[in-house]
Amino acid sequence: MDPIPFERVEAAMCEAVRRAVIHLPPDVEAALLRALAEETDPLARKHLEVSLENARRAGEGQGLVCADTGFPLFFATAGGRTQVERGFPTLWECARSATARATANSLLRPTMVDPLTRDNPGDNIGPGMPKVELRFEGDGDALEIIACPKGGGSEIFGTFYRMLFPADGEPGILKFVLDSVREGCYAGKICPPAIIGVGIGGTADLCTKLAKEAALLRPVGSRHPETRAAAIEAKLLSACRHLGIGPMGSRGVNAVMAVHVATAVTHTAALPVAVNAQCLVGRRWKATISAQGETTYTGELR
């Protein structure tokens, strides 16, 4: 069995980005249509109608689903028998090449700058970017890549972290998450209806990673397999619908379209909680490269 060639990985990453910035994932579109059917406030409805119409036009080749293509993120999953030409470190090289090509083709806006000098290289490439997360799962031989160009608003105004006391318990978790959602949504800063990821446990960095992946890598509205975590998701979603905040911060009930919780064991003295938001266009597209050389694309997540 030959390793998956560099060129095929780079092409799959670039194509996944292209699809992510011009197509709404099917589950995200369905959630926005449900929100439109619920909202009664004229401004809330107008925000949703404009977003859906813009996405329709993007899908027909008239621009992008949103002008802010944000942070170039890639999530790769390999099996135990997956082989990549020149080894797995080449994934980062492929991501840089794909990101530069997508930026040159106006699929990604050049938004990545040096944090201190604010210099803009113009290609979204620099230390830490594009970001690639690699994990191994199962014993298959395919390579799965999910491109998530994450909008700046959702990341800048939708990221929160706090180390609670264990005695704060579930009530403390619920209050912190609701306060975070209100802060991010009240003026439409994170472009709601948002997908809210909540990380509970682990260390500070693991907690925030859990929150981000819960927001980006789960089908909208899917439930956690564990009863306690699923119950927290349901409580939070219900409470968010009573904040009085709707699409883009207008009056309404759909400040969020889903709440996804992820957990990790933590220190007995700790209760870390993080929140990360994904904006209403929910950009992500998956490419799967088989060991036989076939590449398939989908906006659906399992």
Backbone hydrogen bonds, N-H to C=O, Kabsch-Sander energy under -0.5 kcal/mol:
donor,donor_aa,acceptor,acceptor_aa,energy
4,I,83,Q,-2.7
9,V,5,P,-1.8
10,E,6,F,-2.8
11,A,7,E,-2.2
12,A,8,R,-2.1
13,M,9,V,-2.4
14,C,10,E,-2.2
15,E,11,A,-2.5
16,A,12,A,-2.3
17,V,13,M,-2.1
18,R,14,C,-2.4
19,R,15,E,-2.5
20,A,16,A,-2.2
21,V,17,V,-2.0
22,I,18,R,-0.7
22,I,19,R,-0.7
23,H,19,R,-1.7
29,E,25,P,-2.5
30,A,26,P,-2.3
31,A,27,D,-1.8
32,L,28,V,-2.3
33,L,29,E,-2.2
34,R,30,A,-2.0
35,A,31,A,-2.1
36,L,32,L,-2.3
37,A,33,L,-1.9
38,E,34,R,-1.1
39,E,35,A,-2.5
45,R,41,D,-2.4
46,K,42,P,-2.3
47,H,43,L,-2.3
48,L,44,A,-1.8
49,E,45,R,-2.8
50,V,46,K,-2.7
51,S,47,H,-2.2
52,L,48,L,-2.7
53,E,49,E,-2.4
54,N,50,V,-2.7
55,A,51,S,-2.0
56,R,52,L,-2.1
57,R,53,E,-2.4
58,A,54,N,-2.3
59,G,55,A,-2.4
60,E,56,R,-0.9
60,E,57,R,-0.6
61,G,58,A,-2.0
62,Q,57,R,-2.7
63,G,61,G,-0.8
65,V,21,V,-2.6
69,T,67,A,-1.2
71,F,150,K,-2.9
73,L,71,F,-0.9
73,L,148,C,-0.6
74,F,131,K,-2.5
75,F,146,I,-2.4
76,A,74,F,-0.5
76,A,133,E,-3.5
77,T,144,E,-2.8
78,A,135,R,-2.4
79,G,142,A,-1.1
80,G,138,G,-1.1
81,R,140,G,-2.6
82,T,79,G,-1.2
82,T,140,G,-0.6
85,E,4,I,-2.9
87,G,84,V,-2.7
90,T,87,G,-1.7
91,L,88,F,-2.3
92,W,89,P,-1.1
93,E,89,P,-0.9
94,C,90,T,-2.9
95,A,91,L,-2.4
96,R,92,W,-2.1
97,S,93,E,-2.3
98,A,94,C,-3.0
99,T,95,A,-2.5
100,A,96,R,-2.4
101,R,97,S,-2.2
102,A,98,A,-2.7
103,T,99,T,-2.3
104,A,100,A,-2.4
105,N,101,R,-1.7
106,S,103,T,-1.8
107,L,102,A,-2.8
108,L,102,A,-1.2
111,T,109,R,-1.9
114,D,119,D,-2.6
118,R,114,D,-1.6
126,G,129,M,-2.5
129,M,126,G,-2.3
131,K,72,P,-2.1
133,E,74,F,-2.5
134,L,132,V,-0.5
135,R,76,A,-2.0
137,E,78,A,-2.8
143,L,289,I,-2.4
144,E,77,T,-2.8
145,I,287,A,-3.2
146,I,75,F,-2.6
147,A,145,I,-0.6
147,A,285,W,-2.6
148,C,73,L,-3.0
150,K,71,F,-2.1
150,K,148,C,-1.2
151,G,149,P,-0.5
155,E,151,G,-1.4
156,I,152,G,-3.5
157,F,153,G,-2.3
158,G,154,S,-0.6
160,F,158,G,-0.5
160,F,275,V,-2.4
162,R,273,V,-2.5
164,L,162,R,-0.9
164,L,271,L,-2.1
168,D,165,F,-2.2
169,G,165,F,-0.6
169,G,166,P,-1.0
172,G,168,D,-2.1
173,I,169,G,-1.9
174,L,170,E,-2.8
175,K,171,P,-2.3
176,F,172,G,-2.4
177,V,173,I,-2.4
178,L,174,L,-2.5
179,D,175,K,-2.6
180,S,176,F,-2.1
181,V,177,V,-2.6
182,R,178,L,-2.6
183,E,179,D,-2.2
184,G,180,S,-2.3
185,C,181,V,-2.2
186,Y,182,R,-2.2
188,G,185,C,-2.2
190,I,184,G,-1.5
191,C,188,G,-1.5
194,A,255,A,-2.0
195,I,278,Q,-2.6
196,I,194,A,-0.6
196,I,258,A,-2.6
197,G,195,I,-0.6
197,G,276,N,-3.3
198,V,260,H,-2.8
199,G,274,A,-2.3
200,I,262,A,-2.2
201,G,272,P,-2.5
202,G,264,A,-0.6
207,C,203,T,-2.9
208,T,204,A,-1.9
209,K,205,D,-1.8
210,L,206,L,-2.7
211,A,207,C,-1.9
212,K,208,T,-2.1
213,E,209,K,-2.5
214,A,210,L,-2.1
215,A,211,A,-1.7
216,L,212,K,-2.2
217,L,213,E,-2.6
222,S,219,P,-2.3
230,A,226,E,-2.5
231,A,227,T,-2.2
232,I,228,R,-1.8
233,E,229,A,-2.2
234,A,230,A,-2.2
235,K,231,A,-2.4
236,L,232,I,-2.6
237,L,233,E,-2.5
238,S,234,A,-2.3
239,A,235,K,-2.5
240,C,236,L,-2.7
241,R,237,L,-1.5
242,H,239,A,-1.5
243,L,240,C,-1.4
246,G,250,S,-3.9
248,M,192,P,-2.3
249,G,246,G,-1.8
250,S,247,P,-2.0
252,G,244,G,-0.7
255,A,245,I,-0.5
255,A,253,V,-0.9
257,M,194,A,-2.7
258,A,194,A,-1.1
260,H,196,I,-3.1
262,A,198,V,-2.7
264,A,200,I,-1.9
270,A,267,H,-2.1
271,L,164,L,-0.9
273,V,162,R,-2.4
274,A,199,G,-2.5
275,V,160,F,-2.7
276,N,197,G,-2.5
277,A,154,S,-0.7
277,A,158,G,-1.0
278,Q,195,I,-2.4
280,L,191,C,-2.0
282,G,279,C,-1.6
285,W,147,A,-1.6
286,K,298,T,-3.0
287,A,145,I,-3.3
288,T,296,T,-2.6
289,I,143,L,-3.2
290,S,288,T,-0.6
290,S,294,E,-3.0
293,G,290,S,-1.7
296,T,288,T,-2.2
298,T,286,K,-2.1
